[in-house]
Amino acid sequence: MEAKGFENTKNQIGYCGIWCGSCLGGNGALQELTKKYEQIARCSKYALEKYAPKEFSFDELMKNLAYAQAMPLCPGCKKNGGNPSCQVRLCASKRNISNCGECNELTQCGNFEELEKSYPRIKEDLMKIKSVGQGKMIEKWTEELKTKWPHCVLLCKTANK
């Protein structure tokens, strides 16, 4: 995998506390995985298109894998990537803070409702970032990622650096 995506996002934490290095949209993992899927699917040794159900369109699969590979890497919300209408981002930018852990209104903030569905500890993480520092949290998360997903393409070529 090209380390470009991960190198681009590994030191960035969004305003909301999500580590950009763990995001498939910015770390290059989506593009790398779809490239590997395409290579496997096209491998004549497996002849996958011969075994697919009639309703399945092998050509559509290949086209969609190509689309996913062509997607540009998200640079992260602090570099003008991500969702431009994200309420967390807009609020933090307006308040001129580097992340929402700096905000005195974090615990009662309603901008996190949607994010908390996928990241129930997001506000806790923001408080940890505030207390231990961004660099320490990124180190911790990188180690957790290596432990939880040791085969992850994200770290294959960046782990030895």
TORTI-194029 format. One record per residue: x, y, z of N, C-alpha, C in turn; residue in three letters; residue number from 1. Coordinates in nm, 2 decimals, decimal comma, m for minus. Example, Ala and Ser with C-alpha at 12.3 -4.5 7.8 and 13.67 -1.06 7.14 Angstrom:
<nodes>
[[1,32; m0,57; 0,78]; [1,23; m0,45; 0,78]; [1,32; m0,33; 0,78]; "ala"; 1]
[[1,28; m0,22; 0,71]; [1,37; m0,11; 0,71]; [1,29; 0,00; 0,79]; "ser"; 2]
</nodes>
This chain:
<nodes>
[[0,08; m0,12; 0,00]; [0,00; 0,00; 0,00]; [0,09; 0,12; 0,00]; "met"; 1]
[[0,05; 0,22; m0,07]; [0,12; 0,35; m0,07]; [0,09; 0,41; 0,07]; "glu"; 2]
[[0,19; 0,46; 0,13]; [0,18; 0,51; 0,27]; [0,13; 0,66; 0,26]; "ala"; 3]
[[0,11; 0,71; 0,14]; [0,07; 0,85; 0,12]; [m0,06; 0,88; 0,20]; "lys"; 4]
[[m0,16; 0,80; 0,19]; [m0,28; 0,83; 0,26]; [m0,26; 0,83; 0,41]; "gly"; 5]
[[m0,20; 0,73; 0,47]; [m0,18; 0,73; 0,61]; [m0,09; 0,84; 0,66]; "phe"; 6]
[[0,02; 0,87; 0,58]; [0,11; 0,97; 0,61]; [0,03; 1,11; 0,62]; "glu"; 7]
[[m0,06; 1,12; 0,53]; [m0,14; 1,24; 0,52]; [m0,23; 1,27; 0,64]; "asn"; 8]
[[m0,28; 1,16; 0,70]; [m0,38; 1,17; 0,81]; [m0,33; 1,13; 0,94]; "thr"; 9]
[[m0,21; 1,06; 0,95]; [m0,18; 0,99; 1,08]; [m0,16; 1,09; 1,20]; "lys"; 10]
[[m0,13; 1,21; 1,18]; [m0,11; 1,31; 1,29]; [m0,22; 1,40; 1,31]; "asn"; 11]
[[m0,34; 1,37; 1,24]; [m0,45; 1,46; 1,25]; [m0,57; 1,40; 1,33]; "gln"; 12]
[[m0,62; 1,48; 1,42]; [m0,74; 1,45; 1,49]; [m0,84; 1,56; 1,45]; "ile"; 13]
[[m0,96; 1,51; 1,41]; [m1,06; 1,61; 1,37]; [m1,11; 1,69; 1,50]; "gly"; 14]
[[m1,19; 1,80; 1,47]; [m1,24; 1,88; 1,58]; [m1,32; 1,79; 1,67]; "tyr"; 15]
[[m1,39; 1,69; 1,62]; [m1,47; 1,60; 1,70]; [m1,40; 1,50; 1,78]; "cys"; 16]
[[m1,27; 1,48; 1,76]; [m1,19; 1,38; 1,83]; [m1,17; 1,25; 1,76]; "gly"; 17]
[[m1,22; 1,24; 1,64]; [m1,20; 1,12; 1,56]; [m1,06; 1,13; 1,49]; "ile"; 18]
[[m0,98; 1,03; 1,51]; [m0,85; 1,02; 1,46]; [m0,85; 1,00; 1,31]; "trp"; 19]
[[m0,81; 1,09; 1,22]; [m0,82; 1,08; 1,08]; [m0,74; 0,96; 1,03]; "cys"; 20]
[[m0,63; 0,92; 1,10]; [m0,55; 0,80; 1,06]; [m0,63; 0,67; 1,06]; "gly"; 21]
[[m0,74; 0,67; 1,13]; [m0,82; 0,55; 1,14]; [m0,93; 0,55; 1,03]; "ser"; 22]
[[m0,95; 0,65; 0,96]; [m1,06; 0,67; 0,86]; [m1,02; 0,61; 0,73]; "cys"; 23]
[[m1,10; 0,52; 0,68]; [m1,08; 0,45; 0,55]; [m1,08; 0,56; 0,43]; "leu"; 24]
[[m1,16; 0,66; 0,45]; [m1,17; 0,77; 0,35]; [m1,04; 0,85; 0,33]; "gly"; 25]
[[m0,96; 0,85; 0,43]; [m0,84; 0,94; 0,42]; [m0,70; 0,86; 0,44]; "gly"; 26]
[[m0,71; 0,74; 0,49]; [m0,58; 0,67; 0,51]; [m0,54; 0,58; 0,40]; "asn"; 27]
[[m0,62; 0,57; 0,29]; [m0,58; 0,49; 0,17]; [m0,62; 0,35; 0,18]; "gly"; 28]
[[m0,68; 0,30; 0,29]; [m0,71; 0,16; 0,30]; [m0,83; 0,12; 0,20]; "ala"; 29]
[[m0,92; 0,21; 0,18]; [m1,03; 0,18; 0,09]; [m0,98; 0,15; m0,05]; "leu"; 30]
[[m0,89; 0,24; m0,10]; [m0,83; 0,22; m0,23]; [m0,75; 0,10; m0,24]; "gln"; 31]
[[m0,67; 0,07; m0,14]; [m0,59; m0,05; m0,14]; [m0,67; m0,18; m0,13]; "glu"; 32]
[[m0,77; m0,18; m0,05]; [m0,86; m0,30; m0,04]; [m0,93; m0,33; m0,17]; "leu"; 33]
[[m0,99; m0,22; m0,23]; [m1,06; m0,24; m0,35]; [m0,97; m0,29; m0,47]; "thr"; 34]
[[m0,84; m0,24; m0,46]; [m0,74; m0,29; m0,56]; [m0,72; m0,44; m0,54]; "lys"; 35]
[[m0,70; m0,48; m0,42]; [m0,68; m0,62; m0,39]; [m0,80; m0,71; m0,43]; "lys"; 36]
[[m0,92; m0,66; m0,40]; [m1,05; m0,73; m0,44]; [m1,05; m0,75; m0,59]; "tyr"; 37]
[[m1,02; m0,64; m0,66]; [m1,02; m0,65; m0,81]; [m0,92; m0,75; m0,86]; "glu"; 38]
[[m0,80; m0,75; m0,80]; [m0,70; m0,85; m0,85]; [m0,75; m0,99; m0,82]; "gln"; 39]
[[m0,81; m1,01; m0,71]; [m0,85; m1,15; m0,67]; [m0,97; m1,19; m0,77]; "ile"; 40]
[[m1,06; m1,10; m0,78]; [m1,18; m1,12; m0,86]; [m1,15; m1,15; m1,01]; "ala"; 41]
[[m1,04; m1,08; m1,06]; [m1,00; m1,10; m1,20]; [m0,91; m1,22; m1,22]; "arg"; 42]
[[m0,86; m1,27; m1,12]; [m0,77; m1,38; m1,13]; [m0,83; m1,50; m1,20]; "cys"; 43]
[[m0,77; m1,54; m1,31]; [m0,83; m1,65; m1,40]; [m0,83; m1,78; m1,32]; "ser"; 44]
[[m0,74; m1,79; m1,23]; [m0,73; m1,92; m1,15]; [m0,86; m1,95; m1,08]; "lys"; 45]
[[m0,93; m1,84; m1,03]; [m1,06; m1,86; m0,96]; [m1,18; m1,86; m1,05]; "tyr"; 46]
[[m1,18; m1,80; m1,16]; [m1,29; m1,79; m1,25]; [m1,42; m1,75; m1,18]; "ala"; 47]
[[m1,41; m1,65; m1,10]; [m1,53; m1,61; m1,01]; [m1,65; m1,57; m1,09]; "leu"; 48]
[[m1,63; m1,51; m1,21]; [m1,75; m1,47; m1,28]; [m1,83; m1,59; m1,33]; "glu"; 49]
[[m1,77; m1,70; m1,35]; [m1,84; m1,82; m1,39]; [m1,93; m1,88; m1,28]; "lys"; 50]
[[m1,90; m1,85; m1,16]; [m1,97; m1,91; m1,04]; [m2,07; m1,81; m0,98]; "tyr"; 51]
[[m2,07; m1,69; m1,02]; [m2,16; m1,59; m0,97]; [m2,31; m1,63; m1,00]; "ala"; 52]
[[m2,40; m1,59; m0,91]; [m2,54; m1,61; m0,95]; [m2,58; m1,53; m1,07]; "pro"; 53]
[[m2,68; m1,57; m1,14]; [m2,73; m1,50; m1,26]; [m2,76; m1,35; m1,23]; "lys"; 54]
[[m2,81; m1,32; m1,11]; [m2,85; m1,19; m1,08]; [m2,73; m1,10; m1,05]; "glu"; 55]
[[m2,62; m1,15; m1,03]; [m2,50; m1,08; m1,00]; [m2,43; m1,03; m1,12]; "phe"; 56]
[[m2,39; m0,90; m1,13]; [m2,32; m0,85; m1,24]; [m2,18; m0,83; m1,21]; "ser"; 57]
[[m2,10; m0,92; m1,26]; [m1,95; m0,91; m1,24]; [m1,90; m0,78; m1,30]; "phe"; 58]
[[m1,95; m0,74; m1,41]; [m1,90; m0,62; m1,48]; [m1,93; m0,49; m1,39]; "asp"; 59]
[[m2,05; m0,49; m1,32]; [m2,08; m0,38; m1,23]; [m1,99; m0,38; m1,11]; "glu"; 60]
[[m1,96; m0,50; m1,06]; [m1,86; m0,51; m0,95]; [m1,73; m0,45; m0,99]; "leu"; 61]
[[m1,68; m0,49; m1,10]; [m1,55; m0,43; m1,15]; [m1,56; m0,28; m1,16]; "met"; 62]
[[m1,67; m0,23; m1,22]; [m1,68; m0,09; m1,24]; [m1,68; m0,02; m1,11]; "lys"; 63]
[[m1,76; m0,07; m1,01]; [m1,76; m0,01; m0,88]; [m1,63; m0,02; m0,80]; "asn"; 64]
[[m1,56; m0,12; m0,82]; [m1,43; m0,13; m0,75]; [m1,34; m0,02; m0,81]; "leu"; 65]
[[m1,35; 0,00; m0,94]; [m1,27; 0,10; m1,01]; [m1,30; 0,24; m0,96]; "ala"; 66]
[[m1,43; 0,26; m0,94]; [m1,48; 0,39; m0,88]; [m1,42; 0,41; m0,74]; "tyr"; 67]
[[m1,42; 0,31; m0,66]; [m1,37; 0,32; m0,53]; [m1,22; 0,35; m0,53]; "ala"; 68]
[[m1,15; 0,29; m0,62]; [m1,00; 0,31; m0,63]; [m0,97; 0,45; m0,67]; "gln"; 69]
[[m1,06; 0,51; m0,75]; [m1,03; 0,64; m0,81]; [m1,08; 0,76; m0,71]; "ala"; 70]
[[m1,14; 0,72; m0,60]; [m1,18; 0,82; m0,51]; [m1,06; 0,90; m0,45]; "met"; 71]
[[m1,07; 1,03; m0,44]; [m0,96; 1,10; m0,38]; [m0,95; 1,08; m0,23]; "pro"; 72]
[[m0,83; 1,08; m0,18]; [m0,81; 1,07; m0,03]; [m0,87; 1,19; 0,04]; "leu"; 73]
[[m0,94; 1,17; 0,14]; [m0,99; 1,28; 0,22]; [m0,87; 1,34; 0,30]; "cys"; 74]
[[m0,84; 1,47; 0,30]; [m0,73; 1,52; 0,37]; [m0,76; 1,55; 0,52]; "pro"; 75]
[[m0,89; 1,52; 0,56]; [m0,93; 1,55; 0,70]; [m1,00; 1,68; 0,70]; "gly"; 76]
[[m1,08; 1,70; 0,80]; [m1,16; 1,82; 0,81]; [m1,08; 1,95; 0,84]; "cys"; 77]
[[m0,97; 1,93; 0,90]; [m0,88; 2,05; 0,93]; [m0,81; 2,10; 0,81]; "lys"; 78]
[[m0,81; 2,01; 0,70]; [m0,75; 2,05; 0,57]; [m0,85; 2,06; 0,46]; "lys"; 79]
[[m0,97; 2,10; 0,50]; [m1,09; 2,12; 0,41]; [m1,14; 2,00; 0,35]; "asn"; 80]
[[m1,13; 1,88; 0,41]; [m1,19; 1,76; 0,37]; [m1,31; 1,73; 0,45]; "gly"; 81]
[[m1,36; 1,61; 0,44]; [m1,47; 1,57; 0,53]; [m1,60; 1,64; 0,49]; "gly"; 82]
[[m1,70; 1,62; 0,57]; [m1,83; 1,67; 0,55]; [m1,84; 1,82; 0,57]; "asn"; 83]
[[m1,86; 1,90; 0,46]; [m1,85; 2,05; 0,47]; [m1,97; 2,10; 0,56]; "pro"; 84]
[[m2,07; 2,03; 0,58]; [m2,18; 2,08; 0,66]; [m2,18; 2,02; 0,80]; "ser"; 85]
[[m2,07; 1,95; 0,84]; [m2,06; 1,90; 0,98]; [m2,08; 2,00; 1,08]; "cys"; 86]
[[m2,18; 1,99; 1,17]; [m2,21; 2,09; 1,27]; [m2,09; 2,10; 1,37]; "gln"; 87]
[[m2,03; 1,99; 1,41]; [m1,92; 1,99; 1,50]; [m1,81; 2,08; 1,44]; "val"; 88]
[[m1,77; 2,05; 1,32]; [m1,67; 2,13; 1,25]; [m1,70; 2,28; 1,24]; "arg"; 89]
[[m1,82; 2,31; 1,20]; [m1,86; 2,45; 1,18]; [m1,86; 2,52; 1,32]; "leu"; 90]
[[m1,90; 2,46; 1,42]; [m1,90; 2,52; 1,56]; [m1,76; 2,54; 1,61]; "cys"; 91]
[[m1,68; 2,44; 1,59]; [m1,54; 2,45; 1,64]; [m1,46; 2,56; 1,56]; "ala"; 92]
[[m1,49; 2,56; 1,43]; [m1,42; 2,67; 1,35]; [m1,46; 2,80; 1,39]; "ser"; 93]
[[m1,59; 2,82; 1,42]; [m1,65; 2,95; 1,46]; [m1,59; 2,99; 1,60]; "lys"; 94]
[[m1,57; 2,89; 1,68]; [m1,51; 2,92; 1,82]; [m1,36; 2,93; 1,82]; "arg"; 95]
[[m1,30; 2,90; 1,70]; [m1,16; 2,91; 1,68]; [m1,08; 2,82; 1,78]; "asn"; 96]
[[m1,13; 2,69; 1,80]; [m1,06; 2,59; 1,89]; [m1,01; 2,48; 1,80]; "ile"; 97]
[[m0,90; 2,41; 1,85]; [m0,84; 2,31; 1,77]; [m0,92; 2,18; 1,78]; "ser"; 98]
[[m0,99; 2,16; 1,89]; [m1,08; 2,04; 1,90]; [m1,19; 2,07; 2,01]; "asn"; 99]
[[m1,29; 2,00; 2,01]; [m1,41; 2,03; 2,10]; [m1,38; 2,00; 2,25]; "cys"; 100]
[[m1,27; 1,93; 2,27]; [m1,22; 1,91; 2,41]; [m1,19; 2,04; 2,48]; "gly"; 101]
[[m1,16; 2,14; 2,40]; [m1,13; 2,28; 2,46]; [m1,26; 2,36; 2,49]; "glu"; 102]
[[m1,37; 2,30; 2,46]; [m1,50; 2,38; 2,47]; [m1,56; 2,35; 2,61]; "cys"; 103]
[[m1,60; 2,45; 2,68]; [m1,66; 2,43; 2,81]; [m1,81; 2,37; 2,80]; "asn"; 104]
[[m1,86; 2,37; 2,68]; [m2,00; 2,32; 2,66]; [m2,00; 2,18; 2,60]; "glu"; 105]
[[m1,89; 2,11; 2,60]; [m1,88; 1,98; 2,54]; [m1,98; 1,88; 2,60]; "leu"; 106]
[[m1,99; 1,87; 2,73]; [m2,08; 1,77; 2,78]; [m2,22; 1,78; 2,74]; "thr"; 107]
[[m2,27; 1,90; 2,73]; [m2,41; 1,92; 2,69]; [m2,43; 1,95; 2,54]; "gln"; 108]
[[m2,32; 1,94; 2,46]; [m2,33; 1,98; 2,32]; [m2,42; 1,88; 2,24]; "cys"; 109]
[[m2,51; 1,93; 2,16]; [m2,60; 1,84; 2,08]; [m2,55; 1,81; 1,95]; "gly"; 110]
[[m2,44; 1,87; 1,91]; [m2,38; 1,85; 1,78]; [m2,32; 1,71; 1,76]; "asn"; 111]
[[m2,31; 1,63; 1,87]; [m2,25; 1,50; 1,87]; [m2,34; 1,39; 1,86]; "phe"; 112]
[[m2,47; 1,42; 1,86]; [m2,58; 1,31; 1,86]; [m2,55; 1,20; 1,76]; "glu"; 113]
[[m2,53; 1,24; 1,63]; [m2,51; 1,14; 1,53]; [m2,38; 1,07; 1,54]; "glu"; 114]
[[m2,28; 1,14; 1,58]; [m2,15; 1,07; 1,59]; [m2,15; 0,97; 1,71]; "leu"; 115]
[[m2,22; 1,01; 1,82]; [m2,22; 0,92; 1,93]; [m2,29; 0,78; 1,90]; "glu"; 116]
[[m2,37; 0,77; 1,80]; [m2,42; 0,64; 1,76]; [m2,31; 0,55; 1,72]; "lys"; 117]
[[m2,21; 0,60; 1,65]; [m2,10; 0,51; 1,60]; [m1,98; 0,52; 1,70]; "ser"; 118]
[[m1,97; 0,62; 1,77]; [m1,86; 0,64; 1,86]; [m1,91; 0,69; 2,00]; "tyr"; 119]
[[m1,96; 0,59; 2,07]; [m2,02; 0,63; 2,20]; [m1,93; 0,69; 2,30]; "pro"; 120]
[[m1,80; 0,67; 2,29]; [m1,70; 0,73; 2,38]; [m1,63; 0,86; 2,32]; "arg"; 121]
[[m1,69; 0,92; 2,22]; [m1,62; 1,03; 2,15]; [m1,59; 1,15; 2,24]; "ile"; 122]
[[m1,69; 1,18; 2,33]; [m1,66; 1,29; 2,42]; [m1,56; 1,26; 2,52]; "lys"; 123]
[[m1,56; 1,13; 2,57]; [m1,45; 1,09; 2,66]; [m1,31; 1,10; 2,60]; "glu"; 124]
[[m1,31; 1,06; 2,47]; [m1,18; 1,07; 2,40]; [m1,13; 1,21; 2,39]; "asp"; 125]
[[m1,23; 1,30; 2,36]; [m1,19; 1,45; 2,35]; [m1,13; 1,49; 2,49]; "leu"; 126]
[[m1,19; 1,45; 2,60]; [m1,14; 1,49; 2,73]; [m1,00; 1,43; 2,75]; "met"; 127]
[[m0,97; 1,30; 2,70]; [m0,84; 1,24; 2,71]; [m0,74; 1,32; 2,63]; "lys"; 128]
[[m0,78; 1,36; 2,51]; [m0,69; 1,44; 2,43]; [m0,65; 1,56; 2,50]; "ile"; 129]
[[m0,74; 1,62; 2,57]; [m0,72; 1,75; 2,64]; [m0,62; 1,72; 2,76]; "lys"; 130]
[[m0,64; 1,61; 2,82]; [m0,55; 1,58; 2,94]; [m0,41; 1,52; 2,91]; "ser"; 131]
[[m0,40; 1,43; 2,81]; [m0,28; 1,37; 2,78]; [m0,21; 1,43; 2,66]; "val"; 132]
[[m0,28; 1,50; 2,58]; [m0,22; 1,55; 2,46]; [m0,25; 1,47; 2,33]; "gly"; 133]
[[m0,25; 1,54; 2,22]; [m0,29; 1,48; 2,09]; [m0,18; 1,37; 2,05]; "gln"; 134]
[[m0,06; 1,40; 2,07]; [0,05; 1,31; 2,03]; [0,04; 1,18; 2,10]; "gly"; 135]
[[0,02; 1,18; 2,23]; [0,01; 1,06; 2,31]; [m0,12; 0,98; 2,27]; "lys"; 136]
[[m0,23; 1,05; 2,24]; [m0,35; 0,97; 2,20]; [m0,33; 0,91; 2,07]; "met"; 137]
[[m0,26; 0,97; 1,98]; [m0,24; 0,91; 1,84]; [m0,15; 0,79; 1,86]; "ile"; 138]
[[m0,04; 0,80; 1,94]; [0,04; 0,68; 1,97]; [m0,04; 0,57; 2,03]; "glu"; 139]
[[m0,13; 0,60; 2,12]; [m0,21; 0,49; 2,18]; [m0,30; 0,43; 2,08]; "lys"; 140]
[[m0,37; 0,51; 2,00]; [m0,46; 0,46; 1,90]; [m0,39; 0,38; 1,79]; "trp"; 141]
[[m0,27; 0,42; 1,75]; [m0,19; 0,35; 1,65]; [m0,16; 0,21; 1,71]; "thr"; 142]
[[m0,12; 0,20; 1,83]; [m0,09; 0,07; 1,89]; [m0,21; m0,01; 1,90]; "glu"; 143]
[[m0,32; 0,05; 1,94]; [m0,45; m0,03; 1,95]; [m0,49; m0,08; 1,81]; "glu"; 144]
[[m0,47; 0,00; 1,71]; [m0,50; m0,04; 1,57]; [m0,41; m0,16; 1,53]; "leu"; 145]
[[m0,28; m0,16; 1,56]; [m0,19; m0,27; 1,53]; [m0,23; m0,39; 1,60]; "lys"; 146]
[[m0,28; m0,38; 1,72]; [m0,32; m0,50; 1,80]; [m0,46; m0,55; 1,75]; "thr"; 147]
[[m0,55; m0,47; 1,73]; [m0,69; m0,51; 1,69]; [m0,69; m0,56; 1,54]; "lys"; 148]
[[m0,61; m0,50; 1,46]; [m0,61; m0,53; 1,31]; [m0,47; m0,55; 1,26]; "trp"; 149]
[[m0,40; m0,65; 1,31]; [m0,25; m0,67; 1,28]; [m0,23; m0,69; 1,13]; "pro"; 150]
[[m0,33; m0,74; 1,06]; [m0,32; m0,76; 0,91]; [m0,37; m0,64; 0,83]; "his"; 151]
[[m0,41; m0,54; 0,89]; [m0,47; m0,42; 0,83]; [m0,37; m0,36; 0,72]; "cys"; 152]
[[m0,42; m0,34; 0,60]; [m0,33; m0,29; 0,50]; [m0,29; m0,15; 0,53]; "val"; 153]
[[m0,36; m0,08; 0,62]; [m0,32; 0,05; 0,66]; [m0,18; 0,06; 0,72]; "leu"; 154]
[[m0,14; m0,04; 0,79]; [m0,02; m0,04; 0,86]; [0,09; m0,13; 0,80]; "leu"; 155]
[[0,06; m0,20; 0,69]; [0,15; m0,29; 0,64]; [0,29; m0,23; 0,60]; "cys"; 156]
[[0,29; m0,12; 0,54]; [0,42; m0,06; 0,50]; [0,46; 0,06; 0,59]; "lys"; 157]
[[0,37; 0,10; 0,68]; [0,41; 0,21; 0,77]; [0,45; 0,17; 0,91]; "thr"; 158]
[[0,42; 0,04; 0,94]; [0,45; m0,01; 1,07]; [0,60; m0,01; 1,10]; "ala"; 159]
[[0,68; m0,03; 1,00]; [0,83; m0,05; 1,02]; [0,90; 0,09; 1,02]; "asn"; 160]
[[0,83; 0,19; 1,00]; [0,90; 0,32; 1,00]; [0,93; 0,37; 1,14]; "lys"; 161]
</nodes>
